[in-house]
């Protein structure tokens, strides 16, 4: 009885693992051609098919109370291919190639 349950759990784990790998490829190239201003972070993630590295900057505008975040995407095979995507209230407002010589402008 426990062998059947263990086998079912193992099969379920393998199926979930493979299906989650199909959605996001950590070494996929970052293709910005499909991005559109106004996309949400979730839409960007689904379009790029890659999870962001992290949020590298964030601030709340004192006057408007808008939340501004800068999210970083890096191509694992090309460390020069690092991009900063700017979101204001969860909407894409701009993107640019990252550089070590300056910080994101928020």
Residue frames as a rotation matrix with the C-alpha (Angstrom) as fourth column:
UNK 1
0.566 0.825 0.000 0.00
0.825 -0.566 0.000 0.00
0.000 0.000 -1.000 0.00
UNK 2
0.572 -0.401 -0.716 2.70
0.079 -0.842 0.534 2.51
-0.816 -0.362 -0.450 0.94
UNK 3
-0.517 -0.769 0.376 4.69
0.437 0.140 0.888 1.54
-0.736 0.623 0.264 -2.14
UNK 4
-0.064 0.592 0.803 1.75
0.988 -0.074 0.134 2.53
0.139 0.802 -0.580 -4.38
UNK 5
0.869 0.389 -0.306 1.39
0.453 -0.873 0.180 5.87
-0.197 -0.295 -0.935 -2.62
UNK 6
0.158 -0.907 -0.392 5.13
0.088 -0.382 0.920 6.51
-0.984 -0.180 0.020 -2.79
UNK 7
-0.553 -0.339 0.761 5.15
0.725 0.254 0.640 5.67
-0.410 0.906 0.105 -6.49
UNK 8
0.378 0.782 0.495 2.20
0.905 -0.425 -0.021 7.99
0.194 0.456 -0.868 -7.17
UNK 9
0.808 -0.136 -0.573 3.87
0.182 -0.868 0.463 10.84
-0.560 -0.478 -0.677 -5.29
UNK 10
-0.234 -0.972 0.033 7.11
0.238 -0.024 0.971 10.27
-0.943 0.236 0.237 -7.19
UNK 11
-0.363 0.183 0.914 5.35
0.930 0.126 0.344 10.26
-0.052 0.975 -0.216 -10.56
UNK 12
0.731 0.681 0.048 3.45
0.680 -0.732 0.038 13.42
0.061 0.005 -0.998 -9.64
UNK 13
0.493 -0.639 -0.590 6.69
0.098 -0.633 0.768 15.11
-0.864 -0.437 -0.249 -8.58
UNK 14
-0.524 -0.715 0.462 8.40
0.514 0.166 0.841 14.20
-0.679 0.679 0.281 -11.87
UNK 15
0.020 0.621 0.784 5.45
0.983 -0.154 0.097 15.49
0.181 0.768 -0.614 -13.93
UNK 16
0.896 0.316 -0.311 5.36
0.395 -0.889 0.233 18.79
-0.203 -0.332 -0.921 -12.04
UNK 17
0.142 -0.934 -0.329 9.14
0.171 -0.304 0.937 19.17
-0.975 -0.190 0.117 -12.33
UNK 18
-0.584 -0.376 0.719 9.15
0.722 0.164 0.672 18.66
-0.371 0.912 0.176 -16.09
UNK 19
0.299 0.767 0.567 6.15
0.914 -0.401 0.061 20.90
0.275 0.500 -0.821 -16.70
UNK 20
0.825 -0.033 -0.564 7.65
0.261 -0.864 0.431 23.74
-0.502 -0.503 -0.704 -14.67
UNK 21
-0.239 -0.971 -0.018 10.91
0.329 -0.098 0.939 23.49
-0.914 0.219 0.343 -16.62
UNK 22
-0.278 0.184 0.943 9.04
0.960 0.089 0.266 23.95
-0.035 0.979 -0.202 -19.87
UNK 23
0.736 0.676 0.018 7.63
0.676 -0.737 -0.004 27.33
0.010 0.015 -1.000 -18.84
UNK 24
0.885 -0.464 -0.039 10.83
-0.447 -0.871 0.201 29.11
-0.127 -0.160 -0.979 -17.86
UNK 25
0.676 -0.736 -0.034 14.31
0.624 0.596 -0.505 28.45
0.392 0.320 0.863 -19.17
UNK 26
0.770 -0.351 -0.532 16.98
0.282 -0.561 0.778 29.91
-0.572 -0.749 -0.334 -16.86
UNK 27
-0.313 -0.949 -0.047 19.57
0.343 -0.159 0.926 29.99
-0.886 0.274 0.375 -19.65
UNK 28
0.327 0.508 0.797 17.28
0.933 -0.040 -0.357 31.30
-0.150 0.860 -0.488 -22.36
UNK 29
-0.764 -0.545 0.347 18.31
0.613 -0.781 0.123 34.43
0.204 0.306 0.930 -24.18
UNK 30
-0.242 0.658 -0.713 16.45
0.446 -0.577 -0.684 37.54
-0.862 -0.483 -0.153 -23.14
UNK 31
-0.630 0.133 0.765 14.40
0.745 -0.174 0.644 38.56
0.218 0.976 0.011 -26.17
UNK 32
-0.584 0.357 -0.729 13.08
0.296 -0.742 -0.601 42.08
-0.756 -0.567 0.328 -25.71
UNK 33
-0.989 0.146 -0.005 11.51
-0.055 -0.343 0.938 42.31
0.135 0.928 0.347 -29.17
UNK 34
-0.367 0.910 -0.192 8.11
0.564 0.381 0.733 41.15
0.740 0.161 -0.653 -27.89
UNK 35
-0.497 0.159 -0.853 7.93
0.801 -0.294 -0.522 43.56
-0.334 -0.942 0.019 -24.97
UNK 36
-0.102 0.526 0.845 5.40
0.536 -0.686 0.492 46.38
0.838 0.503 -0.212 -25.00
UNK 37
-0.919 -0.155 0.361 5.12
-0.164 -0.684 -0.711 49.35
0.357 -0.713 0.603 -22.71
UNK 38
-0.159 0.900 0.406 2.31
-0.946 -0.256 0.197 48.91
0.281 -0.353 0.892 -20.21
UNK 39
0.150 0.160 -0.976 2.81
-0.066 0.986 0.152 45.15
0.987 0.041 0.158 -19.75
UNK 40
0.822 0.112 0.559 2.61
-0.561 -0.013 0.827 43.85
0.100 -0.994 0.052 -16.19
UNK 41
-0.190 -0.927 0.322 5.52
-0.950 0.257 0.179 42.03
-0.249 -0.272 -0.930 -14.55
UNK 42
-0.019 0.262 0.965 3.65
-0.128 0.957 -0.262 38.75
-0.992 -0.128 0.016 -15.01
UNK 43
0.929 0.370 0.025 3.08
0.001 0.067 -0.998 39.44
-0.371 0.926 0.062 -18.73
UNK 44
0.432 -0.857 -0.281 6.77
-0.886 -0.347 -0.306 40.30
0.165 0.381 -0.910 -19.18
UNK 45
-0.322 -0.555 0.767 7.83
-0.713 0.675 0.190 37.11
-0.623 -0.485 -0.614 -17.39
UNK 46
0.344 0.537 0.771 5.50
0.136 0.784 -0.606 35.03
-0.929 0.313 0.197 -19.59
UNK 47
0.961 0.008 -0.277 6.71
-0.260 -0.323 -0.910 36.79
-0.096 0.946 -0.308 -22.77
UNK 48
0.169 -0.983 -0.071 10.42
-0.970 -0.153 -0.191 36.45
0.177 0.101 -0.979 -21.97
UNK 49
0.804 0.217 -0.553 9.89
-0.147 0.975 0.168 32.91
0.575 -0.054 0.816 -20.61
UNK 50
-0.237 -0.898 -0.371 12.47
0.512 0.209 -0.833 33.57
0.826 -0.387 0.410 -17.92
UNK 51
0.688 0.389 -0.613 12.30
0.722 -0.278 0.634 34.55
0.076 -0.878 -0.472 -14.29
UNK 52
0.685 -0.472 0.555 14.00
-0.279 -0.874 -0.398 37.83
0.673 0.118 -0.730 -13.36
UNK 53
-0.285 -0.866 -0.411 17.28
0.328 0.315 -0.891 37.75
0.901 -0.388 0.195 -11.46
UNK 54
-0.330 0.212 -0.920 15.96
0.927 -0.109 -0.358 40.10
-0.176 -0.971 -0.160 -8.81
UNK 55
0.801 0.471 0.369 14.58
0.485 -0.872 0.061 43.54
0.351 0.130 -0.927 -8.08
UNK 56
-0.123 -0.986 -0.111 17.65
0.919 -0.070 -0.389 45.74
0.376 -0.150 0.915 -7.98
UNK 57
-0.992 -0.127 0.015 16.01
0.111 -0.910 -0.400 49.03
0.065 -0.395 0.916 -7.03
UNK 58
-0.096 0.995 0.013 12.65
0.831 0.073 0.552 50.22
0.548 0.064 -0.834 -5.75
UNK 59
-0.957 -0.117 -0.265 11.19
0.255 -0.772 -0.581 53.43
-0.137 -0.624 0.769 -4.43
UNK 60
0.063 0.997 0.034 7.83
0.994 -0.060 -0.090 54.98
-0.088 0.039 -0.995 -3.72
UNK 61
-0.528 -0.189 0.828 7.34
0.457 -0.885 0.090 58.45
0.716 0.426 0.553 -5.18
UNK 62
-0.814 0.139 -0.565 6.49
0.512 -0.290 -0.809 60.81
-0.276 -0.947 0.165 -2.30
UNK 63
-0.757 0.522 -0.393 4.14
-0.554 -0.832 -0.038 62.97
-0.346 0.188 0.919 -4.37
UNK 64
-0.208 0.696 -0.687 2.24
-0.866 0.195 0.460 60.39
0.454 0.691 0.562 -6.41
UNK 65
0.109 0.149 0.983 2.65
-0.771 0.637 -0.010 57.34
-0.628 -0.756 0.184 -4.11
UNK 66
0.804 0.117 -0.583 3.57
-0.528 0.592 -0.609 55.33
0.273 0.797 0.538 -7.24
UNK 67
0.519 -0.640 0.566 5.82
-0.137 0.591 0.795 52.32
-0.843 -0.491 0.219 -6.69
UNK 68
0.648 -0.431 -0.628 8.79
-0.727 -0.102 -0.679 52.26
0.229 0.896 -0.380 -9.09
UNK 69
0.558 -0.463 0.688 10.78
-0.136 0.767 0.627 49.01
-0.819 -0.444 0.365 -9.40
UNK 70
0.214 -0.573 -0.792 13.77
-0.971 -0.035 -0.236 48.05
0.108 0.819 -0.563 -11.53
UNK 71
0.737 0.110 0.667 13.91
-0.230 0.969 0.094 44.35
-0.636 -0.223 0.739 -12.35
UNK 72
-0.126 -0.887 -0.444 17.07
-0.907 -0.078 0.413 42.74
-0.401 0.455 -0.795 -13.74
UNK 73
0.918 0.271 0.290 17.17
-0.110 0.875 -0.472 40.01
-0.381 0.401 0.833 -16.39
UNK 74
-0.026 -0.980 -0.196 20.48
-0.821 -0.091 0.563 38.36
-0.570 0.175 -0.803 -17.33
UNK 75
0.760 0.106 -0.641 21.34
-0.518 0.694 -0.500 35.99
0.392 0.712 0.583 -20.13
UNK 76
0.766 -0.445 0.464 23.25
-0.197 0.524 0.829 33.17
-0.612 -0.726 0.314 -18.47
UNK 77
0.511 -0.586 0.629 25.21
0.811 0.572 -0.125 32.39
-0.287 0.574 0.767 -21.62
UNK 78
-0.084 -0.494 0.866 26.12
0.668 -0.673 -0.319 36.05
0.739 0.551 0.386 -22.17
UNK 79
-0.048 0.071 -0.996 26.84
0.964 -0.259 -0.065 38.03
-0.263 -0.963 -0.056 -18.98
UNK 80
-0.960 -0.258 -0.108 27.05
0.214 -0.926 0.311 41.19
-0.180 0.276 0.944 -21.07
UNK 81
-0.566 0.813 0.140 23.37
0.090 -0.108 0.990 40.70
0.820 0.573 -0.012 -21.88
UNK 82
-0.559 0.390 -0.732 21.96
0.811 0.072 -0.581 42.13
-0.174 -0.918 -0.357 -18.67
UNK 83
-0.492 0.504 0.710 18.89
0.272 -0.685 0.676 44.34
0.827 0.525 0.200 -18.88
UNK 84
-0.890 0.310 -0.335 17.00
0.239 -0.309 -0.920 46.57
-0.389 -0.899 0.201 -16.48
UNK 85
-0.419 0.848 0.325 13.24
0.540 -0.055 0.840 46.73
0.730 0.527 -0.435 -16.86
UNK 86
-0.993 0.068 0.094 11.45
-0.114 -0.720 -0.684 49.62
0.021 -0.690 0.723 -15.16
UNK 87
-0.322 0.933 -0.158 7.96
0.718 0.350 0.602 49.15
0.617 0.081 -0.783 -13.74
UNK 88
-0.923 0.186 0.336 5.71
-0.343 -0.793 -0.504 51.81
0.172 -0.581 0.796 -12.28
UNK 89
-0.181 0.859 0.479 2.76
-0.824 0.133 -0.550 50.40
-0.537 -0.495 0.684 -10.35
UNK 90
-0.123 0.005 0.992 3.42
0.065 0.998 0.003 47.00
-0.990 0.065 -0.123 -11.96
UNK 91
0.901 0.382 0.208 3.39
0.240 -0.038 -0.970 48.41
-0.362 0.924 -0.126 -15.53
UNK 92
0.012 -0.937 0.349 6.45
0.919 0.147 0.364 48.37
-0.393 0.316 0.863 -17.81
UNK 93
0.790 0.256 -0.557 7.56
0.133 -0.958 -0.253 51.95
-0.599 0.125 -0.791 -18.51
UNK 94
0.614 -0.631 -0.475 11.00
-0.760 -0.310 -0.571 51.43
0.213 0.712 -0.669 -20.11
UNK 95
0.843 -0.477 0.248 13.95
0.317 0.814 0.487 49.07
-0.434 -0.332 0.837 -20.41
UNK 96
0.676 -0.708 -0.202 17.65
-0.701 -0.534 -0.474 49.46
0.227 0.462 -0.857 -21.05
UNK 97
0.442 -0.657 -0.611 20.89
0.308 0.751 -0.584 47.53
0.842 0.070 0.534 -21.14
UNK 98
0.974 -0.117 -0.196 22.47
0.173 -0.182 0.968 47.41
-0.149 -0.976 -0.157 -17.70
UNK 99
0.375 -0.905 0.203 25.95
0.028 -0.207 -0.978 48.74
0.927 0.373 -0.052 -17.11
UNK 100
0.282 -0.353 -0.892 28.40
0.926 0.342 0.157 48.44
0.250 -0.871 0.424 -14.24
UNK 101
-0.665 -0.667 0.336 29.29
0.604 -0.745 -0.283 52.13
0.439 0.015 0.898 -14.57
UNK 102
-0.733 0.457 0.504 26.02
-0.556 -0.829 -0.056 53.48
0.392 -0.321 0.862 -13.18
UNK 103
-0.822 0.547 0.156 22.98
0.194 0.529 -0.826 52.63
-0.535 -0.649 -0.541 -11.13
UNK 104
-0.346 0.785 0.513 19.41
0.888 0.098 0.449 52.47
0.303 0.612 -0.731 -12.44
UNK 105
-0.959 0.020 0.281 17.74
-0.053 -0.992 -0.111 55.87
0.277 -0.121 0.953 -12.58
UNK 106
-0.124 0.957 -0.262 14.69
0.781 0.257 0.569 55.93
0.612 -0.134 -0.779 -10.35
